[in-house]
Amino acid sequence: MSFADFGRTFMERVVTPERVGATIASVVGDSIEVGPLAAGPRDSARASLRATLAGVDVEPTGRGEDVARFSAVVRLDCTLAVKAPVISKRYRGHLTIPLLLDVRTASPLRLVIAVEPPAAADIGVELAANDRSGRLIQLLGNIDGEVRTRAAGEVADRVESPEARRHRQVDVLAMVDEVWRP
Protein backbone atom coordinates (compact mmCIF):
# COMPACT_ATOMS: atom_id res chain seq x y z
CA MET A 1 0.00 0.00 0.00
CA SER A 2 1.42 3.38 -0.96
CA PHE A 3 1.61 6.26 1.50
CA ALA A 4 -1.08 8.07 -0.50
CA ASP A 5 -3.38 5.04 -0.37
CA PHE A 6 -2.68 4.67 3.34
CA GLY A 7 -3.68 8.31 3.95
CA ARG A 8 -6.91 7.98 1.98
CA THR A 9 -7.80 4.70 3.68
CA PHE A 10 -6.98 6.17 7.09
CA MET A 11 -9.32 9.10 6.52
CA GLU A 12 -12.11 6.87 5.19
CA ARG A 13 -11.87 4.42 8.09
CA VAL A 14 -11.23 6.89 10.91
CA VAL A 15 -13.33 9.91 9.94
CA THR A 16 -16.75 8.23 9.87
CA PRO A 17 -20.26 9.62 10.38
CA GLU A 18 -20.48 7.65 13.64
CA ARG A 19 -17.33 9.23 15.05
CA VAL A 20 -18.34 12.70 13.90
CA GLY A 21 -21.76 12.19 15.53
CA ALA A 22 -20.18 11.00 18.78
CA THR A 23 -17.97 14.09 18.82
CA ILE A 24 -20.97 16.37 18.33
CA ALA A 25 -22.89 14.54 21.07
CA SER A 26 -20.00 14.92 23.51
CA VAL A 27 -19.85 18.68 22.88
CA VAL A 28 -23.64 19.08 23.16
CA GLY A 29 -23.85 16.97 26.30
CA ASP A 30 -26.91 15.17 27.63
CA SER A 31 -28.79 18.31 28.58
CA ILE A 32 -28.79 22.05 27.91
CA GLU A 33 -30.27 24.86 29.96
CA VAL A 34 -30.64 28.38 28.60
CA GLY A 35 -32.05 31.24 30.60
CA PRO A 36 -33.80 32.82 32.17
CA LEU A 37 -33.77 35.26 29.28
CA ALA A 38 -35.66 38.50 28.84
CA ALA A 39 -38.44 38.11 26.28
CA GLY A 40 -41.60 39.72 25.00
CA PRO A 41 -42.51 43.37 24.62
CA ARG A 42 -40.13 45.58 26.61
CA ASP A 43 -38.54 42.38 27.96
CA SER A 44 -41.46 42.00 30.37
CA ALA A 45 -41.32 38.19 30.38
CA ARG A 46 -38.67 35.66 31.32
CA ALA A 47 -38.09 32.47 29.37
CA SER A 48 -36.09 29.36 30.26
CA LEU A 49 -35.33 26.48 27.93
CA ARG A 50 -34.33 22.99 29.03
CA ALA A 51 -33.39 20.45 26.41
CA THR A 52 -32.13 16.90 26.30
CA LEU A 53 -30.22 15.37 23.45
CA ALA A 54 -32.49 13.06 21.45
CA GLY A 55 -29.89 12.15 18.85
CA VAL A 56 -27.41 13.26 16.22
CA ASP A 57 -27.80 12.23 12.59
CA VAL A 58 -24.70 12.57 10.40
CA GLU A 59 -24.37 12.03 6.67
CA PRO A 60 -21.22 12.35 4.57
CA THR A 61 -21.68 14.95 1.86
CA GLY A 62 -18.44 14.39 0.01
CA ARG A 63 -14.70 14.00 0.16
CA GLY A 64 -12.27 16.21 -1.62
CA GLU A 65 -8.54 15.99 -1.99
CA ASP A 66 -8.00 17.61 1.40
CA VAL A 67 -11.38 17.58 3.17
CA ALA A 68 -14.15 15.25 4.31
CA ARG A 69 -17.54 16.99 4.51
CA PHE A 70 -20.50 16.06 6.67
CA SER A 71 -23.98 17.33 7.28
CA ALA A 72 -25.41 16.76 10.75
CA VAL A 73 -28.73 17.34 12.48
CA VAL A 74 -28.79 17.62 16.26
CA ARG A 75 -32.21 16.64 17.64
CA LEU A 76 -33.28 17.97 21.04
CA ASP A 77 -36.41 17.39 23.11
CA CYS A 78 -37.21 20.55 25.01
CA THR A 79 -39.39 22.35 27.51
CA LEU A 80 -39.80 26.12 27.37
CA ALA A 81 -41.19 28.01 30.36
CA VAL A 82 -42.40 31.58 29.83
CA LYS A 83 -43.27 33.70 32.86
CA ALA A 84 -44.67 37.23 32.79
CA PRO A 85 -46.34 39.28 35.52
CA VAL A 86 -49.82 37.86 34.81
CA ILE A 87 -49.12 34.60 32.94
CA SER A 88 -47.07 31.46 33.17
CA LYS A 89 -46.97 29.11 30.18
CA ARG A 90 -45.07 25.93 29.43
CA TYR A 91 -44.35 24.54 25.98
CA ARG A 92 -42.99 21.13 25.03
CA GLY A 93 -41.43 20.25 21.75
CA HIS A 94 -38.41 19.56 19.62
CA LEU A 95 -35.53 21.49 18.13
CA THR A 96 -33.52 20.41 15.11
CA ILE A 97 -30.19 22.10 14.60
CA PRO A 98 -28.36 21.55 11.30
CA LEU A 99 -24.57 21.71 11.18
CA LEU A 100 -22.09 21.60 8.33
CA LEU A 101 -18.68 20.14 9.19
CA ASP A 102 -15.38 19.93 7.33
CA VAL A 103 -12.66 17.59 8.58
CA ARG A 104 -9.14 18.41 7.41
CA THR A 105 -5.67 17.25 8.21
CA ALA A 106 -3.14 19.59 9.81
CA SER A 107 0.51 19.50 10.86
CA PRO A 108 2.14 17.68 12.41
CA LEU A 109 -0.51 14.90 12.52
CA ARG A 110 -3.88 16.29 13.52
CA LEU A 111 -7.46 16.13 12.35
CA VAL A 112 -9.25 19.46 12.59
CA ILE A 113 -13.05 19.74 12.48
CA ALA A 114 -14.47 23.06 11.31
CA VAL A 115 -18.13 23.64 12.17
CA GLU A 116 -20.38 26.15 10.45
CA PRO A 117 -23.01 27.28 12.98
CA PRO A 118 -26.52 27.54 11.53
CA ALA A 119 -28.44 30.72 10.93
CA ALA A 120 -31.52 31.19 13.11
CA ALA A 121 -33.79 30.53 10.11
CA ASP A 122 -32.22 27.09 9.64
CA ILE A 123 -33.17 25.84 13.11
CA GLY A 124 -36.32 23.78 13.30
CA VAL A 125 -38.67 24.59 16.19
CA GLU A 126 -41.78 22.56 17.01
CA LEU A 127 -43.38 23.79 20.22
CA ALA A 128 -46.83 22.94 21.51
CA ALA A 129 -48.79 24.77 24.18
CA ASN A 130 -51.23 23.05 26.50
CA ASP A 131 -54.05 25.51 25.79
CA ARG A 132 -55.31 28.12 23.33
CA SER A 133 -54.02 31.09 25.31
CA GLY A 134 -50.55 29.53 25.26
CA ARG A 135 -50.77 29.11 21.49
CA LEU A 136 -51.92 32.72 21.11
CA ILE A 137 -49.01 33.95 23.21
CA GLN A 138 -46.70 31.76 21.15
CA LEU A 139 -47.90 33.39 17.93
CA LEU A 140 -48.15 36.99 19.12
CA GLY A 141 -44.88 36.85 21.02
CA ASN A 142 -43.03 35.18 18.15
CA ILE A 143 -41.79 32.58 20.62
CA ASP A 144 -40.66 30.18 17.90
CA GLY A 145 -38.58 32.97 16.31
CA GLU A 146 -37.07 33.90 19.66
CA VAL A 147 -36.14 30.26 20.32
CA ARG A 148 -34.51 30.05 16.87
CA THR A 149 -32.49 33.21 17.49
CA ARG A 150 -31.39 32.15 20.98
CA ALA A 151 -30.57 28.62 19.83
CA ALA A 152 -28.41 29.93 16.97
CA GLY A 153 -26.52 32.14 19.43
CA GLU A 154 -26.07 29.26 21.86
CA VAL A 155 -24.74 26.99 19.09
CA ALA A 156 -22.28 29.66 17.91
CA ASP A 157 -21.06 30.12 21.50
CA ARG A 158 -20.69 26.38 22.06
CA VAL A 159 -18.80 25.87 18.80
CA GLU A 160 -16.19 28.39 19.96
CA SER A 161 -16.03 27.21 23.58
CA PRO A 162 -12.75 25.77 24.89
CA GLU A 163 -14.44 22.38 25.40
CA ALA A 164 -15.62 22.28 21.78
CA ARG A 165 -12.24 23.42 20.49
CA ARG A 166 -10.63 20.55 22.40
CA HIS A 167 -12.98 18.06 20.70
CA ARG A 168 -12.54 19.64 17.28
CA GLN A 169 -8.81 18.88 17.19
CA VAL A 170 -7.63 15.28 17.28
CA ASP A 171 -3.91 14.83 17.86
CA VAL A 172 -3.25 11.57 16.01
CA LEU A 173 0.47 11.57 16.85
CA ALA A 174 -0.28 11.78 20.59
CA MET A 175 -2.63 8.81 20.24
CA VAL A 176 0.01 6.77 18.42
CA ASP A 177 2.61 7.75 21.05
CA GLU A 178 0.22 6.57 23.77
CA VAL A 179 -0.14 3.13 22.19
CA TRP A 180 3.30 2.66 20.64
CA ARG A 181 5.79 2.98 23.46
CA PRO A 182 9.19 1.38 22.85
N, C-alpha and C positions, 0 to 999 in steps of 0.2 A: 504494500500500500504506500503510495507516495505521500509526502508531507501535505500536499494540497488536498488529496483525498481524505487523509486523516482529519484535517481541519474541518472539511465539509461534513464528514460523518460525525465528528465530535459535536458540532453545532446542531445537527439534525437529531442526534440522540440525547443531548443534554438539554438543549433549549426547546422544551416541549410545552404544549398548551397546559398540561397538568402541572408542571413546575411553575410556569408563569402564573397560573391560577392560585397555586399554593402561596406564592410570594405576595400576590395581591391580598389574599385572605389574611396573611400574617400582618400586613400593614393595616388593613381595615380593623382587624380584631373581631372578637365575638359580638361586641356591642358598642354603640356610639350614643353619646348624649350631647345635645346641642341646646344651649339656653340656660336660663331664660333669656329671651331676646325681646326687645321692644318691637311691637307690631301694631298695625292698625292706624287709623287716623290720629295724627299727633302723637304717635307711639303710646296710645292709651291702654294698650293690651300687652300682655306678656305671653310668649309662646315658648314651649319646651318640646323638643323632639327626642324620643328614645327609639333607637333602632337596633335590630339584631340582624346579623348576617344570615341570609337565607341561602346564599350560594354565589359562586362566581363561574360564569361561562366564558370560556376562552376559545377562540378560533384563530388558526393561522391565516393571515391574509396575503402572505407571500414572502419569499426569500430573495434577496438581491445578492450581489457579490459581497457586500460588506454589512448586511443587515437582515435580521429576521423580524417580520412584522406580525403583530397580533392585534385582534380586536377583542375586547372583553366587555362583559356586562356584569356589574356588581348588583346583586338583588338583595334588598333589605326589607324586612317586615318592620313596620313602625307604628308608633303611637304619638300623636301630636295633641298636646294640651294647650288650650287657649283660654287665658283668664283676663277678664276686663272687670271694671268696677261693678257692673250689674249682670255679667254673664260668666259662665264657665262651661266650655265645650271640649269634648274629647273626640278625636278622629282616629280611626285605625286604617291602615292601608299598607301600600307597598311603594318603594322607590326603586327605580332602575337607573343605574349610572353607567353610561358607556365610557370606555377608555380606549385610547389607541396607544399601543406600545411598540417601541423599536428596541431590539436587542442588538448591540454592537460589541465588537471586541475592542479592547484597549490595551495599551502597554502597561506593565510588562506582560502579564497574562491575566486579564480581567474581562468579565462580561459586564456591560453597562446597560441598564434598562432605562430608556427615556420614556416618560409618560406624558401624554398630552391631556391635561384636564379638560373636561367637557364644558361647553357653554351651558348656561342655565336652561336655555331652550331645548337642549338635548336630553335633559334629565326627565325621566318618566315619573309622574306622580299620580297615584291612585289613592285618594283618601275618601273615606265614607263617614258621614256623620250619623249619629243615632236618631236624629229627628229632623223635621223640616227647618226649624229655626237654625240648627247647626249647618244645614246645607245652604241656607240663605246667607248666613254669616260667611261661609266658605266662599260663596260666589261674590258677594259684595266686598268682602275684605281681600279678595284675590289671594286667598291662603295658599292655593296650589302654586301660584307664581312666586310668592314669598318663599315657600319651601324650596322651589327650584333654585332661586337666587342664593339662598343660604346654603343649600347643599353644594352648589357649584363652588362657593367660597370655601366651604369646609374641605372639599376634595382638593382644591388648589393648595390650601394650607397643609393638608396631610401629605401631599406629593412632595412638598419641599421640606417637610419636617426632618430632623436628624434621624429619627427611626426609619423613615421611608428611604432616606438617602443611603442608610446602611444596608437595607435590603435590595436597593437598586444597583449595588455594585458587588459583584461576586469575584473574590480574589482566588482564581483557580490555582495559582502557584502556591498560595498558602495552604490550600486544601491538599495539594500533592505533597507538599513538605510535611504536612501532618501525618499522612499515610506512609510516605516513603522516607523512612528514617534509616540511614545506614548504621 
